[in-house]
């Protein structure tokens, strides 16, 4: 559900963060041209300086279309394949429009790229050098990034290509960033054939098909694709990995701060449809029917009305949205539609083939959501958290008792007394302001992401025997969040923090100076993420099908890591890497509350 912000690119970046310089490449050589299934595209070159290889450069292609513009009659419909071709190279040197959304003030100042329904474009940032034929005989590993933003905000534009070049591409990978429709334009549904919903998810599927069919012409290996996403982008990534229509398009996933197991990733169809109807009525649609049920004819009239409105009417934001705090969910998300998501998440998970995955959270996920909701962390809010938890636990118990497939064992039943004990909620504790603040953040963190991560690791190990590398991102620099600090009860790594150390962007708006610890964490994080993309192992090992290491292909960067990140197992689901300046492996989480509470969340999703 997160978003990010970056400073605008002026064509030349300094190495203030200890990274290589990136400069525009001007020479007598022609600009890079790559062939796509629709025609050639012409990009631009960036030179990487400050390295031991003075002539390294990166090929950048921006704003490549991967579907027909979803405008006019195509609004609220699944994306259609791009059916135009061209022979002269299509200029691909500038970002194209972002999806419709309500901008933050800093977006208007920083991004300098407009918004439009015509937003289905992707960007390719690729090494300009040749891959090692022994290590990468079929081309560079490919990393496809799906941005977050609660399905209502953010864009590929915020993940600056010059920074991607110097943080990720320099490690011998091709990076693709994609865009998809957001908010009502991306997830509106009538529940019938007039508008089944999930347009944003279909957009992502169309982008992945484009990557699969075209990335070899950019130096990438179409048989080694890792999809990675953060927050809503992570939930989307997970959904695509279990959908029968998309799961064969890539081999690996990296989930940061989200998965399909969260209570906010997939909405009840009934709740989402009602939310959409209320939006339509607020925009001026007048019903002809009187019954509670909307007929197909009335839904048809509704869609005609909505297609007549200017796109700006559908802008949304997350700031101040009380649903996040009050209901622990976001209003517009994917739904089980019977097509791209034909069954429940659990059923799709069981049917999906094994996949290699990295998945994790930050230490204090809930901090950011409390700030977005302008929520004070006091005893009043703590009482609300208890009430909300009580409702969820009761709902979980009801579903567990009536579900014919999965009956809730007595050992999984959580009473409120047990809940309070797990969080240390005593009368004495309520008199301690700091303890109350910490408890509020911890409960929010658990309900939003921590419990679902436990269930994800459990199901991946149990159902598909997949390899999962689990992490908790702990490192933070107080300067990085100083714009939000007045809204926070305390400062720590929170939702979106890891993006700073993957893309080198200013996630929380304000520019800030990185210190030596930040530079080390960024270097380690980008190495582990790209090692995983290249070898299926963040340590930099390449293994055969029996998990035996293949000699002489170890990534050279792995030599600088003085730890070994081990995956979870069925009998050690809590095994994880703590990521900070000195990463360390842990076999267990700090508290038993996750292990005790996670099953209850699972029943909510049945």
Secondary structure as UniProt FT lines:
FT   STRAND          12..13
FT   TURN            16..17
FT   STRAND          21..24
FT   STRAND          33..35
FT   STRAND          40..42
FT   STRAND          44..49
FT   TURN            54..55
FT   STRAND          57..65
FT   HELIX           72..74
FT   TURN            75..76
FT   STRAND          90..91
FT   HELIX           105..110
FT   STRAND          121..127
FT   TURN            133..135
FT   TURN            137..138
FT   STRAND          140..146
FT   TURN            150..152
FT   HELIX           156..158
FT   HELIX           161..167
FT   HELIX           169..171
FT   STRAND          173..178
FT   HELIX           183..187
FT   TURN            193..194
FT   HELIX           199..214
FT   HELIX           215..218
FT   STRAND          220..230
FT   HELIX           232..242
FT   TURN            244..248
FT   STRAND          252..256
FT   TURN            260..261
FT   TURN            263..265
FT   HELIX           269..282
FT   TURN            283..284
FT   HELIX           296..307
FT   HELIX           311..314
FT   TURN            319..320
FT   HELIX           322..327
FT   TURN            340..341
FT   HELIX           345..351
FT   STRAND          356..362
FT   TURN            363..365
FT   HELIX           366..372
FT   TURN            373..374
FT   HELIX           379..402
FT   HELIX           410..412
FT   HELIX           416..423
FT   TURN            427..428
FT   HELIX           429..431
FT   HELIX           433..445
FT   HELIX           446..450
FT   HELIX           451..463
FT   STRAND          468..473
FT   HELIX           478..481
FT   TURN            482..484
FT   HELIX           485..487
FT   TURN            495..496
FT   HELIX           497..503
FT   TURN            507..508
FT   HELIX           516..535
FT   TURN            538..539
FT   TURN            545..546
FT   TURN            551..552
FT   HELIX           556..560
FT   TURN            570..571
FT   TURN            573..574
FT   STRAND          576..579
FT   TURN            581..582
FT   STRAND          584..586
FT   HELIX           593..604
//
